[in-house]
Amino acid sequence: MKPTVLIVDDEKNTREGLARALKRKYHIMLADSGMAALEMLKTETPDAVLTDLRMPGMDGMQLVRRILTADPQPVCILLTAYGNVETAVEAMKAGAYDFLTKPVNLDRLEVLLQRAIKTKKLEASNLQLKQELDAKYGMESIIGQSGSMQAVFDTIKQVAPSRATVLINGESGTGKELVAHALHRLSNRSENPFVAVHCAALSDNLLESELFGHERGAFTGATETRKGRFELADGGTLFLDEIGEIEPTTQVKLLRVLEERNFERVGGMEKIEVDTRLLCATNRDLRRMVEEGTFREDLYFRLNVVQIRLPPLRERREDIPLLLNHYLKEFSAENARKIEGVTPDALDALIRYRWPGNIRELRNVMERMVVLSRGDKITLRDLPSEVKEEGGPVKSGPGPLRGATSMQEAEKKMIMQALDDHKGNRTKAADQLGISRRTLHRKLNEFDLREY
């Protein structure tokens, strides 16, 4: 499909001449004034606007300013006489893409249009990717309305804008990396890199090289200079997962970086300064490791400026229906299955199960059940044997889930409870539920609670 270009010029010969030159590669729209162009833009959005600067009534500068308040914004290129170059430069400062002087060099115009439209598409693609990342790794990716999760959300919101080092503690599968991503996304570093290192996967020597980089010839196989993760995350965030697994020698070097904000590459002498925020995660008790002498106390205090503890799933069973419903929708869509929900007896078993693998295990179980289920609902028969077989009463019952006959009913009760807790204030209810206000509105429509 051809890109669309709107040509705006009060001179008929100029308009039509440019149209003839460009019509082979572009769909052309023509306007003889700024006001006529704005009328067209109410119903169509071209990829680019090519406008004369000097026109009666609304001039090109005013038109560009009006266009750049719209959404989406086409790229704007100005046509100007030599004497008006300064004005054209002012327009570029206001957001115009570029300008050309008259008489127009048609070859240069084609190159400029191609580059401008390609740049705009790339910006739109990057924006879409950022929105997808925000949805995947922002606060909405961390699901939960339990009190313990509300405390986690509050801490994330409070600490994210700072540059404080954060230690995220929790069992395997509780979502520590999601919290690290959310801290980065909500910080003023979100436009810069988020770099993750899984410390347990690397030997001590390899980890040192990964973190700090190395110079050419520093060791056998070091055929070129390589930047480390601290450098790659400069201006952004470095996330060290399983920090409790690093060896004492690397602990010393990490402590020095935190204290001095600089380091040398392996085999190098030059001090490299970086502005990198550090987030760490562990499923181990670092305080006990300090007492046992396997983790440096001074490093522990440096890392433990702010601690976020993620509760295991067995301590927040009221969140299980929300998680099940989220993954049911996700995997039903991915696998083109129409699964409407979970039967009450299956839901009860899923809530009572202790989930030793936490959210990671729940996610995997839900994917398996969606793929293998034989009906339009997940039944007790579809559950893995370990979930069905585990018995015994739950010490702390599901509370607001009592009386719920399905995941949808449980979710509806939670939403009603949150709105009751905050006397109908939807913003506060959404915060308590750990969802956005937009998602809450969608849920209210879905559950026919619009007047609630």
C-alpha positions as CSV (number, residue, x, y, z in Angstrom):
1,M,0.0,0.0,0.0
2,K,1.4,3.4,-1.0
3,P,2.1,6.0,1.7
4,T,-0.1,9.1,1.6
5,V,1.3,12.6,1.2
6,L,-0.8,15.8,1.7
7,I,0.5,18.7,-0.5
8,V,-0.5,22.1,0.7
9,D,0.2,25.2,-1.5
10,D,-1.9,28.1,-2.6
11,E,-0.2,28.0,-6.1
12,K,-2.0,25.6,-8.3
13,N,0.9,24.9,-10.6
14,T,3.2,24.1,-7.7
15,R,0.6,21.7,-6.1
16,E,-0.1,19.8,-9.3
17,G,3.6,19.7,-10.4
18,L,4.6,18.1,-7.1
19,A,1.6,15.7,-7.4
20,R,2.7,14.6,-10.8
21,A,6.3,14.0,-9.6
22,L,5.2,11.9,-6.6
23,K,2.0,10.1,-7.7
24,R,3.9,7.0,-8.9
25,K,5.1,6.2,-5.3
26,Y,2.6,8.0,-3.1
27,H,-1.1,8.4,-2.8
28,I,-1.6,12.2,-3.1
29,M,-4.0,14.6,-1.3
30,L,-4.2,18.2,-2.4
31,A,-5.2,21.3,-0.4
32,D,-5.0,25.0,-1.5
33,S,-4.8,26.5,2.0
34,G,-4.0,25.7,5.6
35,M,-7.7,25.6,6.6
36,A,-8.5,23.2,3.8
37,A,-5.7,21.0,4.9
38,L,-7.0,20.9,8.5
39,E,-10.5,19.9,7.2
40,M,-9.0,17.0,5.3
41,L,-7.0,15.9,8.4
42,K,-10.3,15.5,10.3
43,T,-11.1,12.4,8.3
44,E,-7.8,11.2,7.0
45,T,-4.3,10.9,8.4
46,P,-1.5,11.1,5.8
47,D,1.9,9.8,6.4
48,A,3.5,13.1,5.5
49,V,2.4,16.7,5.0
50,L,4.4,18.8,2.4
51,T,3.4,22.5,2.9
52,D,4.4,25.8,1.6
53,L,5.6,28.3,4.2
54,R,4.1,31.5,2.8
55,M,0.3,31.2,2.2
56,P,-2.5,33.7,2.7
57,G,-4.6,33.2,5.8
58,M,-3.0,30.4,7.8
59,D,0.7,30.1,6.8
60,G,2.8,26.9,6.9
61,M,4.2,27.6,10.3
62,Q,0.8,27.9,11.9
63,L,-0.4,24.8,10.0
64,V,2.5,22.7,11.3
65,R,1.9,23.8,14.9
66,R,-1.8,22.8,14.6
67,I,-0.9,19.4,13.0
68,L,1.6,18.7,15.7
69,T,-1.1,18.9,18.4
70,A,-3.0,16.0,16.8
71,D,-2.6,12.3,17.4
72,P,-1.4,10.5,15.3
73,Q,1.0,13.1,13.9
74,P,2.1,13.0,10.2
75,V,5.7,14.1,9.5
76,C,5.8,17.7,8.3
77,I,8.1,19.1,5.6
78,L,8.2,22.8,4.7
79,L,8.8,24.4,1.3
80,T,10.3,27.9,1.6
81,A,12.1,30.6,-0.3
82,Y,15.7,31.3,0.5
83,G,14.8,34.4,2.5
84,N,12.6,32.3,4.9
85,V,15.1,29.7,5.9
86,E,15.3,31.1,9.5
87,T,11.6,30.7,9.9
88,A,11.8,27.2,8.5
89,V,14.4,26.3,11.1
90,E,12.1,27.7,13.8
91,A,9.4,25.3,12.5
92,M,11.8,22.4,12.8
93,K,12.5,23.4,16.4
94,A,8.7,23.2,16.9
95,G,8.6,19.7,15.5
96,A,8.7,19.8,11.7
97,Y,10.9,17.1,10.2
98,D,12.8,19.2,7.7
99,F,12.5,21.9,5.0
100,L,13.4,22.4,1.3
101,T,14.0,25.6,-0.5
102,K,12.3,26.5,-3.7
103,P,12.6,25.7,-6.6
104,V,12.3,22.1,-5.2
105,N,14.9,19.6,-6.1
106,L,12.6,16.6,-6.8
107,D,15.3,14.0,-6.3
108,R,16.1,15.4,-2.9
109,L,12.4,15.6,-2.1
110,E,11.9,11.9,-2.8
111,V,14.9,11.0,-0.6
112,L,13.6,13.2,2.2
113,L,10.1,11.8,2.1
114,Q,11.3,8.2,2.1
115,R,13.6,8.9,5.1
116,A,10.9,10.9,7.0
117,I,8.2,8.2,6.5
118,K,10.6,5.4,7.5
119,T,11.6,7.4,10.6
120,K,7.9,7.9,11.6
121,K,7.1,4.2,11.1
122,L,10.2,3.3,13.2
123,E,9.0,5.7,16.0
124,A,5.5,4.2,15.9
125,S,7.0,0.7,16.1
126,N,9.2,1.6,19.0
127,L,6.2,3.2,20.8
128,Q,4.2,0.0,20.3
129,L,7.0,-2.1,21.6
130,K,7.3,0.2,24.6
131,Q,3.6,-0.1,25.3
132,E,3.8,-3.9,25.0
133,L,6.8,-3.9,27.4
134,D,4.9,-1.7,29.8
135,A,2.0,-4.1,29.7
136,K,4.2,-7.1,30.1
137,Y,6.6,-5.7,32.7
138,G,4.8,-2.8,34.3
139,M,2.7,-2.9,37.5
140,E,-0.2,-4.6,35.7
141,S,1.9,-7.7,35.1
142,I,2.1,-8.3,38.8
143,I,-1.3,-9.7,39.7
144,G,-2.7,-9.6,43.2
145,Q,-5.2,-7.8,45.5
146,S,-4.1,-9.5,48.8
147,G,-2.9,-7.2,51.6
148,S,0.7,-8.6,51.3
149,M,0.7,-7.7,47.5
150,Q,-0.7,-4.3,48.2
151,A,2.3,-3.6,50.4
152,V,4.6,-4.8,47.6
153,F,2.8,-2.4,45.1
154,D,3.1,0.5,47.5
155,T,6.8,-0.1,48.0
156,I,7.4,-0.4,44.2
157,K,5.7,2.9,43.6
158,Q,7.6,4.7,46.3
159,V,11.1,3.4,45.6
160,A,11.0,3.2,41.7
161,P,11.7,6.9,41.1
162,S,14.8,6.8,43.4
163,R,18.2,5.4,42.6
164,A,18.3,3.3,45.8
165,T,19.6,-0.3,45.5
166,V,16.7,-2.7,46.0
167,L,17.0,-6.3,47.3
168,I,14.0,-8.4,46.1
169,N,13.6,-11.5,48.3
170,G,11.3,-14.4,47.7
171,E,11.0,-18.1,46.9
172,S,11.7,-19.4,43.4
173,G,8.8,-18.6,41.0
174,T,7.3,-15.7,43.0
175,G,8.0,-13.1,40.3
176,K,11.1,-11.4,41.4
177,E,12.2,-10.4,37.9
178,L,8.8,-9.0,37.2
179,V,9.2,-6.7,40.2
180,A,12.7,-5.7,38.9
181,H,11.2,-4.8,35.5
182,A,8.4,-2.8,37.1
183,L,10.9,-0.8,39.2
184,H,12.8,0.0,36.0
185,R,9.7,0.8,34.0
186,L,8.4,3.2,36.7
187,S,11.7,5.0,37.1
188,N,13.2,7.9,35.2
189,R,15.6,5.4,33.6
190,S,12.9,3.5,31.7
191,E,14.1,4.8,28.3
192,N,17.6,3.3,29.0
193,P,18.6,-0.3,29.1
194,F,17.4,-3.0,31.6
195,V,20.2,-5.6,31.8
196,A,19.7,-8.9,33.7
197,V,22.4,-11.3,34.8
198,H,21.6,-14.7,36.3
199,C,24.5,-15.1,38.7
200,A,24.0,-18.9,39.4
201,A,24.4,-19.7,35.7
202,L,28.0,-18.5,35.5
203,S,31.3,-19.6,37.2
204,D,33.1,-17.0,39.3
205,N,35.6,-16.1,36.5
206,L,32.9,-15.9,33.9
207,L,30.7,-13.8,36.1
208,E,33.5,-11.3,36.7
209,S,34.0,-10.9,33.0
210,E,30.3,-10.6,32.4
211,L,29.8,-7.9,35.0
212,F,32.9,-5.8,34.4
213,G,34.0,-6.7,30.8
214,H,37.5,-7.6,29.8
215,E,40.4,-6.3,27.7
216,R,41.8,-8.0,24.7
217,G,44.3,-10.7,25.8
218,A,43.2,-10.6,29.4
219,F,42.9,-14.4,29.4
220,T,42.9,-17.3,26.9
221,G,40.1,-16.7,24.4
222,A,39.8,-13.0,25.0
223,T,40.4,-12.0,21.4
224,E,38.8,-8.6,21.6
225,T,37.8,-6.0,24.2
226,R,34.3,-6.5,25.6
227,K,32.1,-4.3,27.6
228,G,30.6,-5.8,30.8
229,R,27.0,-5.6,32.0
230,F,27.7,-2.6,34.2
231,E,28.7,-0.6,31.1
232,L,25.9,-1.9,29.0
233,A,23.4,-0.8,31.7
234,D,24.9,2.7,32.0
235,G,22.1,5.2,32.5
236,G,19.7,2.3,33.1
237,T,19.2,-0.6,35.5
238,L,21.3,-3.7,36.2
239,F,19.4,-6.7,37.7
240,L,21.5,-9.4,39.4
241,D,19.3,-12.4,40.0
242,E,20.4,-15.1,42.5
243,I,22.9,-12.7,44.1
244,G,23.4,-15.1,47.0
245,E,25.3,-17.5,44.6
246,I,28.2,-15.2,43.9
247,E,31.6,-16.2,45.3
248,P,33.6,-14.1,47.9
249,T,36.1,-12.7,45.3
250,T,33.3,-11.3,43.2
251,Q,31.5,-10.0,46.3
252,V,34.6,-7.8,47.0
253,K,34.6,-6.4,43.5
254,L,30.9,-5.7,43.5
255,L,31.2,-3.9,46.9
256,R,33.9,-1.7,45.5
257,V,31.8,-0.7,42.5
258,L,28.9,0.2,44.8
259,E,31.1,2.3,47.0
260,E,33.3,4.0,44.4
261,R,31.0,3.9,41.3
262,N,33.8,2.8,39.1
263,F,35.7,-0.3,38.1
264,E,38.4,-1.7,35.7
265,R,37.7,-4.3,33.1
266,V,39.4,-7.7,33.6
267,G,43.0,-7.2,32.5
268,G,42.6,-3.4,32.3
269,M,44.0,-0.4,34.2
270,E,41.6,2.3,33.1
271,K,38.9,3.3,35.7
272,I,35.4,3.3,34.1
273,E,32.7,5.3,35.7
274,V,29.0,4.4,35.1
275,D,25.6,5.6,36.3
276,T,23.9,2.2,36.8
277,R,21.2,1.5,39.3
278,L,21.5,-1.9,40.9
279,L,18.6,-4.3,41.7
280,C,19.2,-7.7,43.2
281,A,17.1,-10.8,43.9
282,T,17.6,-13.9,45.9
283,N,15.6,-16.9,47.2
284,R,18.2,-17.4,50.0
285,D,18.4,-15.9,53.5
286,L,21.3,-13.5,53.1
287,R,21.3,-12.5,56.8
288,R,21.9,-16.1,57.7
289,M,24.6,-16.4,55.1
290,V,26.3,-13.4,56.7
291,E,26.1,-15.1,60.1
292,E,27.6,-18.3,58.5
293,G,30.4,-16.3,56.9
294,T,29.5,-17.1,53.3
295,F,28.2,-13.6,52.4
296,R,30.0,-10.3,53.2
297,E,28.2,-8.3,55.8
298,D,29.3,-4.9,54.3
299,L,28.0,-6.0,50.9
300,Y,24.7,-7.2,52.4
301,F,24.1,-3.7,54.0
302,R,25.0,-2.1,50.6
303,L,22.5,-4.3,48.8
304,N,19.8,-4.2,51.4
305,V,19.0,-0.4,51.2
306,V,15.3,-1.3,50.4
307,Q,14.0,-4.8,50.7
308,I,10.9,-6.1,48.9
309,R,9.7,-9.4,50.1
310,L,7.5,-11.4,47.7
311,P,5.2,-13.7,49.6
312,P,4.8,-17.3,48.4
313,L,1.5,-18.2,46.8
314,R,0.4,-20.3,49.7
315,E,0.4,-17.1,51.8
316,R,-1.9,-15.2,49.4
317,R,-4.4,-17.8,48.3
318,E,-7.0,-15.1,47.7
319,D,-5.0,-14.1,44.6
320,I,-5.2,-17.6,43.1
321,P,-8.5,-17.0,41.2
322,L,-7.2,-13.8,39.7
323,L,-4.0,-15.5,38.5
324,L,-5.9,-18.5,37.2
325,N,-8.3,-16.3,35.3
326,H,-5.4,-14.2,33.8
327,Y,-3.6,-17.3,32.6
328,L,-6.8,-19.0,31.4
329,K,-7.4,-16.1,29.1
330,E,-3.8,-15.8,28.0
331,F,-3.4,-19.5,27.1
332,S,-6.9,-19.9,25.6
333,A,-6.1,-17.1,23.2
334,E,-2.6,-18.5,22.4
335,N,-4.0,-22.0,21.7
336,A,-7.2,-21.0,20.0
337,R,-9.3,-22.7,22.7
338,K,-12.6,-21.6,24.1
339,I,-12.3,-22.4,27.7
340,E,-15.0,-20.6,29.7
341,G,-13.7,-21.2,33.2
342,V,-13.0,-23.7,36.0
343,T,-15.6,-25.8,37.8
344,P,-16.1,-25.2,41.5
345,D,-14.5,-28.5,42.7
346,A,-11.5,-27.9,40.4
347,L,-11.2,-24.3,41.7
348,D,-11.4,-25.5,45.3
349,A,-8.6,-28.0,44.7
350,L,-6.4,-25.3,42.9
351,I,-6.9,-22.9,45.9
352,R,-6.1,-25.6,48.4
353,Y,-2.9,-26.8,46.7
354,R,0.3,-25.5,48.3
355,W,2.0,-24.4,45.0
356,P,5.7,-25.1,46.0
357,G,6.7,-23.6,42.6
358,N,4.6,-20.6,43.2
359,I,3.3,-18.5,40.2
360,R,5.7,-20.1,37.8
361,E,4.2,-23.5,38.6
362,L,0.6,-22.2,38.5
363,R,1.3,-20.7,35.1
364,N,2.7,-24.0,33.7
365,V,-0.2,-26.0,35.2
366,M,-2.7,-23.6,33.6
367,E,-1.1,-23.8,30.2
368,R,-1.1,-27.6,30.4
369,M,-4.7,-27.8,31.4
370,V,-5.8,-25.4,28.7
371,V,-4.0,-27.4,26.1
372,L,-5.2,-30.8,27.3
373,S,-8.7,-30.1,28.6
374,R,-11.5,-31.9,26.7
375,G,-14.4,-29.6,27.4
376,D,-15.2,-25.9,27.6
377,K,-14.3,-25.8,31.3
378,I,-11.4,-26.9,33.4
379,T,-12.7,-29.8,35.5
380,L,-11.2,-31.8,38.4
381,R,-10.3,-34.5,35.9
382,D,-8.0,-32.0,34.0
383,L,-5.9,-31.2,37.1
384,P,-2.5,-32.7,37.5
385,S,-2.4,-35.6,39.9
386,E,-0.3,-33.8,42.5
387,V,-3.0,-31.0,42.7
388,K,-5.8,-33.5,43.0
389,E,-4.1,-35.7,45.5
390,E,-2.9,-33.0,48.0
391,G,-5.4,-32.9,50.8
392,G,-5.8,-31.3,54.2
393,P,-7.5,-28.1,55.3
394,V,-6.1,-24.7,54.4
395,K,-5.0,-22.9,57.6
396,S,-6.1,-19.5,56.5
397,G,-9.2,-19.8,54.4
398,P,-9.7,-17.8,51.2
399,G,-11.7,-15.2,53.0
400,P,-13.5,-13.2,50.4
401,L,-13.7,-16.3,48.2
402,R,-16.2,-18.1,50.4
403,G,-19.3,-18.7,48.5
404,A,-17.7,-18.2,45.1
405,T,-18.6,-20.9,42.5
406,S,-16.2,-20.0,39.8
407,M,-13.1,-17.9,39.1
408,Q,-15.3,-15.2,37.5
409,E,-17.5,-15.2,40.6
410,A,-14.5,-15.0,42.9
411,E,-13.1,-12.1,40.8
412,K,-16.4,-10.3,40.9
413,K,-16.6,-10.6,44.7
414,M,-13.1,-9.2,45.0
415,I,-14.0,-6.2,42.8
416,M,-17.2,-5.6,44.8
417,Q,-15.3,-5.9,48.1
418,A,-12.6,-3.4,46.9
419,L,-15.3,-0.9,45.8
420,D,-17.0,-1.3,49.2
421,D,-13.7,-0.8,51.0
422,H,-13.2,2.5,49.3
423,K,-16.9,3.6,49.2
424,G,-17.1,3.4,45.4
425,N,-13.8,5.2,44.7
426,R,-12.7,3.4,41.5
427,T,-9.2,4.7,41.5
428,K,-8.5,3.5,45.0
429,A,-10.3,0.2,44.3
430,A,-8.1,-0.4,41.2
431,D,-5.0,0.3,43.3
432,Q,-6.1,-2.2,45.9
433,L,-6.8,-4.8,43.2
434,G,-3.4,-4.2,41.6
435,I,-5.0,-3.3,38.2
436,S,-5.3,-0.1,36.2
437,R,-8.5,2.1,36.3
438,R,-9.1,1.2,32.7
439,T,-9.0,-2.5,33.4
440,L,-11.4,-2.0,36.4
441,H,-13.9,-0.2,34.0
442,R,-13.6,-3.2,31.6
443,K,-14.2,-5.6,34.5
444,L,-17.3,-3.6,35.7
445,N,-18.8,-3.8,32.2
446,E,-17.9,-7.5,31.9
447,F,-19.6,-8.4,35.3
448,D,-22.5,-5.9,34.7
449,L,-21.4,-3.8,37.7
450,R,-21.5,-0.5,35.9
451,E,-23.8,1.1,38.5
452,Y,-21.9,-0.4,41.4
